[in-house]
Amino acid sequence: MRKTQTTVLKRVIVDYKKLDNTMLNLLVEKFPDGYDDDDIVTYRNASKEVVECVEVRTEDTAYLIKVSKRLVMAMEDYEESENDDDEPSLDAEELEASEEE
């Protein structure tokens, strides 16, 4: 019998505020048309609050990125800036301000 070695992925929970352009790129690649309810992973945190996330994987890490209106806006802004051939950027303060309006 052959022994198979399973690769254990590091699991990381990320808030949208801590997303860098690499993570945004992974999100846009995986969900080019946005994500829907089937893509959402739900769990309860230590405070017993329900948290909704979408999962993105790299070779060694599974990222759970917390879902929010601001995440959707960040993905859309990133995709638009990529299409403009400009250097993509993420301005968390601008996203927060637009959500408050």
N, C-alpha and C positions, 0 to 999 in steps of 0.2 A: 504494500500500500504506500502511496505517496502522501506525504504530509503537505498540506497546503498552508501557506502562510497568509494570514489575513492582515491587510494593512489597516491600522487604526488611524482614523482621521482625527486631527485635533479639531475640537469644536469651539467656535468663537461666536459670541453674541455681540452684535454691533448696532449701535444707535446711528441714525442717519447723520447726526452731527459729526460723527467720527469717520464718515466715509471719505476716502480719498478718491482721486480720479481713476485709479486702478480698479477699485471696488465698483465704482459707478459704471465703468466700462464692462465689467463682468455682468452686472445687472442688466445693462442695456443689451448685451449679447444674448443673454439667456431669455430675457423677456422683451424682445424688440417691439411688441405691440402692447406692452404692459402685462401685468399679472392679473389673474382672476382668483376667485374663491378656492379653486382646486389647488392653487400654488401656495396657499397660505398654511403655515404650520402654527398651531396654537398650543400654548403651554401656560402653566401658572408659575409665576416667579416666587421667590421666598416670601414676599408680602401677600401671597395668595391672589395677586392681580392677574387677570388674563392678559397675555401678551401675544400679539400676532406678528409673525415673521415670514419672510420668504427666504428660501435657502439657495445659496450659491456655493459651488465647490471648486476648489483648486486641486492640484495633485495631492496635497497633504492636509488640507484644511476644509472643513465644512463651516461656512459662515451662515448664521441666522441673522438677517437684517430686519430690524423692527420696522413694521409697516406703519405708515402714517401718511397724511395728506402731503406733508413736506417731502417724504421720500418720493412720491409720485412726481412732484414738482421738480425735485432735484434730477430725477432720471430724464424728464422731458427737457429741462434746461441743458443737461449734459449732451443729450442727443442732438439738440438744435445747435449747440456750439461746435460739435464735431462736424456737422454738415456745413457749417460756415467756414471750415478749415482754420478756425482760430484755435488758440490754445484753450482747451477746456478748463473751466474753473468752477469751483463750488463755493458759493458765498452763503454760509449758514445764516448770517445776520439778515441778509436780504430775503431769504426764504421765510424766516420767522416773521419779519415785518409784513410780508405779503399775506401770510396766513392770518395775521391779526386784523387785516383790513376787512 
